Amino acid sequence: MLMRILHIHKYFNQHRSGGSITAFFETKKLFERKGHKIIVFSMKNPLNEKSIYSKYFIKNFDINAVKNFLSKIKLVPRVIFNFESKQKIQALVMEERPQIAHIHDIYHYITPSVLFGLKRKNIPIVHKLSAYELICPNYKLFNKGQLCEKCKGGKYYNCFLNKCLKNSRGASFVGMLESYIHKFLKSYDKIDFLLAPSEFMKNKFIEFGFAEKRIKLLRNVLNLKDYKPVFEKEKFFIYSGRLSEEKGLMNLIEAFSFLKSAKKLKGHKLYLLGEGPQEIELKEEVKKRKLEKEIIFIGFRKKWSKDWVYYNSRAKLSILTSLWFDNSPVSISEAMAFGTVVLVSDRGGTKEMIEDGKSGLTFKANSIDDLIAKISLIINGKIDLKIMQKEAVSRVRKINGEEKYYQKLMKIYKELIDKK
């Protein structure tokens, strides 16, 4: 059964980092290869991929780039409920007649206004969960270095009181307002199924009040044919992702500082791939601890660039020190697909991606001692790395393989289309 499927993401270019973008493009390409008609809806941008549907895309804007206070205020309504999105999506649906809509990321640009446009045209909707936007105004369940669930039960005023967005009263007020408006409008009731990439995330949404029958477990997908595992590794580790507080990178720097001072690094380096709001602070910390030769900032590297492949495939270890409830990072799956062993914190859904001690390693979140101990196992050769590398490849093929993902998602699509 071939379908007409509408995919929605606020970004339609692969120059940006982020797991939701990777999942969006991987899903799009997979279903195109299977013969389905894929329709896309996004925001205009000079870096966008070419698309015959770009005439329907909404105007580009970025409230974070606007410096004038009054101009920012004027953009607030569009950030919460973008009427242009609702109008454009209805026009696209009228023209292309999709059978189902698959939402990836719409927040602060496209906005949940599209849910109203889609339901007005009687289009079933699935929503891929990448973070916690539907239950937490700052999307992370994390604030000021700590896990935070104060907004549970719809108590979104806590976002404003605790300055949960950018440590700013203004931004936090907008986040609070957005959550209350969509609660009042029952915007998220228009979503038929939520697609959770981990059991942890599924259970967390149930805990916050979503009906279990509305949430489907669907792991992320990779076209594993593109990945060639490399089992001869070099003396370096990597972190790949956003450089931000919730990722726990200060702990990783502290762990490396201890290993260097104890003369236990044995020539191993750490490369940080990515960019983000904590970048300057992290660089200052590295400089203060005199670790410039041991910890190197690489910056963002586009997927499948020569550097991106090299660092992911040649690293002895890919480390994720998350302090927040990380759900199921694509960067970890990518490293495993290259035969790279991963070390992840035991917080959130990431630990589900491996079998601890077999296809990867976990450490106790926020425990620098445990982090040091696990890194030392690799440095000192206390683990048969070759065996664990092969187990990592086997594991990622089992949980992130295309065919399993395709069959499960098709079953979900068919269920909704049949109901309609």
N, C-alpha and C positions, 0 to 999 in steps of 0.2 A: 504493500500500500504506500504509494508516494503521496507526499503532503506538501502543502504550501504553508511554510512556517515563518513567522515574523520574529526576528531577534532584535532586542532593544538594549543598547548600551550607550551611555552618555559620551563615550569616546569610541571613535572608529579609526584609530591609528595605533600601530604597533610600536611607535616610538616611545610610548609611555610604559612605565613598569607597572606591575600589579597582577596578582593572580586572577582577578576577575576578567581582565582583558585577555590573558592567555586562554582561560576557559572559554570565553566568548568566541575567539577566533578558532580554537581547536574544534569546538562544537559545530560552528558554521562550516568549516572545511570538511569535517567528517560527513555531515548530512548532505552537503553538495556532492561529495564523491559517491554517496549512496543514491543519488539521482533526485533528491528532493529539491523543490524550489525554495530558496532562502531569500527572504525579504528583510531588509535592515532599516532600522530607525535610530538616528543618533543626533549629534550636534555638529554643526559645520565647523571645520578647522582646516587650515591650509595643509596640514600634515596628514589629513585623512587618506585612507585607501580610496581608490576610485569606486564609485557606485552609481548605478542608474537611478537609485532612489534618493540621491543627495538633494534633489529639489524639495523633498519633504522634510529634510533635516531642519532643526530649529536654529535660530541665530546663535552665534558663538558669544559667550560672555563669561567673565570670571570675576566674581565678587571680591576674591582675594587680591586681585591685581588693581582694583579700584582704590585710589588713595583719598579722593575727596569724600568727606563724611556724608554729605547730602546725597551724592551719587550712590553711595553704598546703601543708604536708607531707601532710595527709590528702587533698588534691585531686590530688596527683601521679599516683597510679594511674589516676584518671579522665582525666587529660590525655594519658596514654600509650595506654591501652586502655579505652575507655568501654563497659562491659558493657551499660549502658542502651541505647546506640546499637545494639548488636548485636541485643538483644531487640526493640526497637521497629521496626527495619528489617525483621526477620523477620515481625513481625505485619503491617506495612504490605504487604509482598510477598504474604503469604498472602491478604490481603483484596483487593488491587487487581490482582494478577497482571501486573506490568510485564514487557515482553519484553526490556528492556535497561535498564541503569543508567548514568547519565552523572554522574560525580563532578566537582565544580568545586573545592571547598575544604573539607577535613574536619579540618584539623590543629588539635590541642590542645583540641578540643571534641567533635566527633563521633568523630574518630580513625579509624585504619584498621580498627578492630573491625568496621565495617560491611562490609568486604570479606569477612570470614568469614561474616557473616550472609547476604550476597548469594550467595556461592558455595555455601553450604549449600542454598540454594533454586535453585541452578543458573541464576543470572541472569548473562548476559554483562556485562562492565564495561569502560567507557572512562573515562579519566581525563584531564581537561584540565590541562595543565601551565601554571601561571602563574608559578611560581618554582622553586626547586631543592630543595624539601623532601625529595624521595626520595633525594637524593644528598648533602645538606649539612644538618647539624643546625640551622644558623641560617638556612637557606633562601636565602642570598644569594651564597655563594661569595665573600664579602667580609668583612673584619674589620679593625678599627682603621685604616681609611683605605686598605687595600690589598686587591687581589684575593687570594683564598686558596683553594687546592685541596688543603690538607693532609689532608683526610679521604678523598681518593681511595683506592680499594682497601679501603674499609671501616675505615680508621684513625680511627674516630670519637673516640678518646681525645684527639685533638688539639683537639677542641672544648672539652674540660674544661681541658687544659693552657694553652690560649690565651685562655680566658674569652670564647668567641665569641658567647655569648648575653648581651646586656645588660651585658657586661663584668663578669659575676657568676659566681663559682664555683658557687653553688647552681643557678642557671638553666642554666648550661653542663653541669653534671652531669646534670640532668634531660634536656637535649637529647641528650647522649651516650648516656644509658641508653635513651631512646626509640629512637634509631637502631639500637643493638645488639639491642634486643628485637625490633624488626620485621625485622631481618636474620635473627635466629635463627628467628623464626616464618615467615619467607618470605612476609610479608604482601603485598608488592608483586608477587609471582609470580601473585597471584590476579587482577591487572589484565590484561585481554586486550590492549587497545591504549592507548598513551599518545598524547595529541593535543598536538603541539608547535606553537605559533603562529609559530615562526621556524625557518629552516634551522639557525641558530646553536644554538638550544636542542636541536634534534633531534641534531645532531652532538655536542653536549656530553654528552648522556645516553648516546650510543653510546660515547663516549670513557670514560665512567664504568662501562661494562660492560653496558648494556642492549642487547638484540638489536635490530638495525636493523629487522627485520620486525615488531617490536612497536610501532614509533613511526610515526605518521602526521602529515604536515604539514597543519595546518588553521589558516589565518589567523583572526584575530578577525572578528567580524561587527558591522555597524551597519545599522539600518534607515535607509538613506540618504534615503528619502522625507521623513523628518522634518527633514532639514537643508537650509536655504536658504542657499547661499553668498552672502557679502557681499564685494564687491570694493573698496568704498570703506572704507579703513582709517583708524584714528586713530593718534596718535603715542604708542603704548605697546606694550610687549611683555608676554608672560605666561609664567609657569611654572605648570603645573597638575599637582598630584600630592602625594605624601607629602613632608613636610618632614623628611628624615632624611639621615644622613651620606652614604650611598651615592649620593645624587642629585647630589652635587657642587655644592650651592648656594653654598658658601663661595667657590668659584671664580667663580661668576656675580656675587656681590657684589663680589669683587675686580676683576672686569672692568668693572663699572659704576663703581666707585670711580676706576679709571684714566681712563675716558672722561669722567667729570665733572671731574676735576682737569685734564685736557687740554682741557677745554671743547669736547668732541666729541659730547656727548649730543644737542645741538640740540633740547632740550625733550622728549625721549623719556623715558618712565617705565617702570618694571617693576612689574607686579602679581603677587604670589605667591598662588595659589589652593590652599588645602589646609591641613592641620595635621599634626603629627607630633612625634616625640621631640626633634627639633633646633630646634623653633620658638623657644624662649627664647634659645638660643645665637645663632641667626640674627638675632633682633631686637636683641640686644646688639651684634652685629657691625655691623649697619646704623647703630645709634645712635653707636657708636664712630667710624665713618667719616663721620658727619654726612650720611647718605644718606636720612633720613626722608622727604624730599620727592620723592626719585627712586625709592625702593623701598617699595612699600606692601603690607602684609600684609592680604589680603582674608579669609582663613579659608576653611573648607569651604563650598562652595555646592552644593546639591543639583542633580543633573542636571535640566536643562530649567527651572530657576528663571530669573527674568528676568536676574539678575546673571550666572549661568553662561553664558547665551546671549550676553549683551552682550560679556563679556570674551573668549570664544572666537571670536566672529564679527568683532569689531572690531579685534582685535590685529593689528599689522603683522607680528608674529613670535611663534611659540610656541617656547620654548627648553627643551631637555632636556639637562642637563649631566652625565648619569649617569657615575659612576665604576665602577659594578658592571656585570655582564653583563645589563643590562636586556633583556628578551626581545622584547616587541612591545606597548608601552603603548597602551591604548585611548585615552588622552588625546591622543596624537599623531594617531590616526585621526580623532578627533572634531574637532580643530582643522582638519585638512586638509579634512574634509567641509564645514566652514564657509568654505572658501576661504582659510584662513590658512596662510601659509608656515611650515614648521617647520625648526628648527636642532637637530640631534641629534649626540651624540658618536658616534665610530666604534667604540664598544665594545658587544659583544653583538649582539642581533638587530634593534635599532631601525633601523640604517642600511639594512636590507633593505626598509623600508617606503617609502623614497623613491629617486629617481634623482638622485644628487648633482649639483647645478647645474641641474637641470631641474625637478623637482617638490619640491625642498627642498634643504637644505644640511647638510653634515656638517663637524665639526671634530675635530681630534685630541684624544682624551680626556685630560683633566688638563693640557692646554696652554692656559694663560690667554691667551698671545699669539695663538694661532690663534682662540680664542673671540672675543677683541677684534676681530680682523681680519674675521671673518665677520659679527659684529654691525655693524661699521662699514660693510660693503658695503650693508646695508639702510638704515642711517641716512643714508648719503651718496648713496643712489639709484643705486648702481653696478650694480644688477640691475633688469631690467624686472619689477617686482613683479606687475603685472597678468598677464603671461604665466605666471609661476611659480605664481601663485594658481590659475589655470585648470588648469595641469598637476597641481597638488596635488589638486584635485577629481577630475580624470580618474584619477589614480593610486589614490586611495582607493576609487573606484568599481570599479576593476579588481581590487584585492586584498581588499577588505572588503565587497564587495557581497553582499546576502542570498541571491540565487538560487544563486550559485556555492558559497557556504558550505553552503546547504541541500542541494544535490545531492551535494556531497562527503561531508557528514556522514551523509546517508541511505545512501550507498553503504557507508560504514563500518559503520553499524548493521546493514544487510542482510547484510553479510558475516558478522558474528558470529551473527546470528539464524539464518542458513542453516546455519552450522556446528553450532549447537545442535540 
